[in-house]
Amino acid sequence: MNIFISGDAGFVGSHFRKFCSEAGHRVRGCDIKHNENVIDWFGTATGIDLFIHCAANVGGRLAIDKSPLWVAANLAIDQAAFDWVARTQT
């Protein structure tokens, strides 16, 4: 199975990546930690059987309170993910 994990270098995404890889699946991922923008990836993604969405800007409650644009950026990531799933029927 071809699996794509957004946010695959984060805490949750890295565990999903390890589990899926060890189960014998072909895993691709994208993470801002590797200077990759998942929103850009959604424009070109093909051949995915399962999509696991873990990408988000993190920083806890303080980040949400002090930087409301982080919330907006997370909503943009989610919208791009949902649009891609609807478009590709993945």
Residue pairs with C-beta under 8 A, 6 or more apart in sequence:
1 25
1 26
1 49
1 50
2 25
2 26
2 28
2 47
2 48
2 49
2 50
3 20
3 25
3 26
3 27
3 28
3 48
3 49
3 50
3 51
3 52
4 27
4 28
4 29
4 30
4 45
4 48
4 50
4 51
4 52
5 13
5 16
5 17
5 20
5 27
5 28
5 29
5 30
5 51
5 52
5 54
6 13
6 29
6 30
6 31
6 38
6 41
6 51
6 52
6 53
6 54
6 55
6 77
6 81
7 13
7 29
7 30
7 31
7 32
7 38
7 53
7 54
7 55
7 56
8 14
8 16
8 17
8 27
8 29
8 30
8 31
8 54
9 29
9 31
9 33
9 34
10 31
10 33
10 54
10 55
10 56
10 58
12 54
13 29
13 31
13 52
13 54
13 55
16 52
16 54
17 27
17 29
20 27
20 52
21 27
25 50
28 48
30 36
30 37
30 38
30 41
30 55
31 38
31 55
32 38
32 55
38 55
38 77
38 80
38 81
39 76
39 77
39 80
42 80
42 81
42 83
42 84
45 84
45 88
46 88
48 88
48 90
49 90
50 90
51 81
51 84
51 85
51 90
53 78
53 81
55 77
55 81
56 74
56 77
57 63
57 70
57 73
57 74
57 77
59 67
59 70
63 70
64 70
64 71
84 90
